[in-house]
Amino acid sequence: MDIFFEIHKNLPREGPGDSEATLKALSFVPELGVDGRILDIACGPGMQTMDLAENSSATIEALDTHEPFLKALEKKINDGGLRHRIRTRKHSMFNLDYEEESFDLIWSEGAIYIMGFEKGLRAWGKFLKPGGHMVVSEVSWLKKEISNEPRAFWGKHYPEIGTISKNIKIIEHSGYIPVAHFILPEEAWWKFYYTPMIKRIEELRMKHQGEPEWESTLDEELQEVELFRNYSSEYGYAFYIMKKIQ
Ligand SMILES: C[S@@+](CC[C@H](N)C(=O)[O-])C[C@H]1O[C@@H](n2cnc3c(N)ncnc32)[C@H](O)[C@@H]1O
């Protein structure tokens, strides 16, 4: 059994975020009509996919590699009567095979780090129409001076993490005009992500008491939560909204 996926099974989200932030980011993008096309990369269980569908007229391609997350989204699509507007696809962000310049908007919350910020921006841009928009959320340093603990953690897990100003420079060098950015509020880490995850960790701890592999993985996941509790002023998620150069 994959311990990581047991921890993350059926959580409302798979990364920090909430509807308010999704809609705030969407407000910087020109309204899309019925022929608009959105690609939601690494949609997870699809909270933001549903928000995008309910707040635009576009059709959405929602992509993820983990089947159970896509199943969870499928249920939401059916419940919301949005089958004609959202298509899910099990596919990797590393080998997108869409027609070039075919999307008006590419969206990816909490997942571009899997490819790396710059690599993702460069690789995905070719699927955007000229003048199309890209919106990503990315873990970012919020201060110049970073304490040893978060520096060590992110140095191990995502050494590419940068400051907001560094990321804006990367956006400018990768074929885009920066449109806006904002920091995800702290509450958006807790409500749909860390708080349900802590509850799940506690349940699994009871169930798997005395199993070293489980205990060490659960401890590691909790360490990440505690790190954020202690150092949320030093790092956070930032939304970056950009427009592809024509
Ligand atoms: C941190 S989660 C974010 C999910 C969702 N956007 C959200 O905010 O709830 C990262 C997601 O990336 C997906 N993922 C991992 N590797 C992937 C890949 N190579 N291609 C597409 N999705 C991938 C995972 O299954 C997971 O759903």
Ligand as a Chemical Component Dictionary entry (heavy atoms), coordinates in Angstrom:
data_LIG
# 
_chem_comp.id                   LIG 
_chem_comp.type                 NON-POLYMER 
_chem_comp.pdbx_formal_charge   0 
_chem_comp.three_letter_code    LIG 
# 
loop_
_chem_comp_atom.comp_id 
_chem_comp_atom.atom_id 
_chem_comp_atom.alt_atom_id 
_chem_comp_atom.type_symbol 
_chem_comp_atom.charge 
_chem_comp_atom.model_Cartn_x 
_chem_comp_atom.model_Cartn_y 
_chem_comp_atom.model_Cartn_z 
_chem_comp_atom.pdbx_ordinal 
LIG C1  C1  C 0  0.027  19.345 -4.751  1  
LIG S1  S1  S 1  -1.119 18.464 -5.761  2  
LIG C2  C2  C 0  -2.146 19.774 -6.406  3  
LIG C3  C3  C 0  -3.485 19.276 -6.863  4  
LIG C4  C4  C 0  -4.550 20.362 -7.157  5  
LIG N1  N1  N 0  -4.129 21.281 -8.187  6  
LIG C5  C5  C 0  -4.893 21.112 -5.891  7  
LIG O1  O1  O 0  -4.446 22.253 -5.713  8  
LIG O2  O2  O -1 -5.602 20.525 -5.063  9  
LIG C6  C6  C 0  -0.151 17.931 -7.102  10 
LIG C7  C7  C 0  -0.909 17.079 -8.107  11 
LIG O3  O3  O 0  -0.013 16.736 -9.164  12 
LIG C8  C8  C 0  -0.362 15.439 -9.640  13 
LIG N2  N2  N 0  0.801  14.969 -10.401 14 
LIG C9  C9  C 0  1.965  14.444 -9.951  15 
LIG N3  N3  N 0  2.798  14.181 -10.976 16 
LIG C10 C10 C 0  2.130  14.552 -12.102 17 
LIG C11 C11 C 0  2.466  14.526 -13.485 18 
LIG N4  N4  N 0  3.642  14.081 -13.904 19 
LIG N5  N5  N 0  1.563  14.994 -14.377 20 
LIG C12 C12 C 0  0.359  15.450 -13.974 21 
LIG N6  N6  N 0  -0.021 15.494 -12.661 22 
LIG C13 C13 C 0  0.863  15.052 -11.760 23 
LIG C14 C14 C 0  -0.678 14.688 -8.376  24 
LIG O4  O4  O 0  -1.433 13.514 -8.650  25 
LIG C15 C15 C 0  -1.457 15.763 -7.601  26 
LIG O5  O5  O 0  -2.831 15.700 -7.909  27 
# 
loop_
_chem_comp_bond.comp_id 
_chem_comp_bond.atom_id_1 
_chem_comp_bond.atom_id_2 
_chem_comp_bond.value_order 
_chem_comp_bond.pdbx_ordinal 
LIG C1  S1  SING 1  
LIG S1  C2  SING 2  
LIG S1  C6  SING 3  
LIG C2  C3  SING 4  
LIG C3  C4  SING 5  
LIG C4  N1  SING 6  
LIG C4  C5  SING 7  
LIG C5  O1  DOUB 8  
LIG C5  O2  SING 9  
LIG C6  C7  SING 10 
LIG C7  O3  SING 11 
LIG C7  C15 SING 12 
LIG O3  C8  SING 13 
LIG C8  N2  SING 14 
LIG C8  C14 SING 15 
LIG N2  C9  SING 16 
LIG N2  C13 SING 17 
LIG C9  N3  DOUB 18 
LIG N3  C10 SING 19 
LIG C10 C11 SING 20 
LIG C10 C13 DOUB 21 
LIG C11 N4  SING 22 
LIG C11 N5  DOUB 23 
LIG N5  C12 SING 24 
LIG C12 N6  DOUB 25 
LIG N6  C13 SING 26 
LIG C14 O4  SING 27 
LIG C14 C15 SING 28 
LIG C15 O5  SING 29 
# 
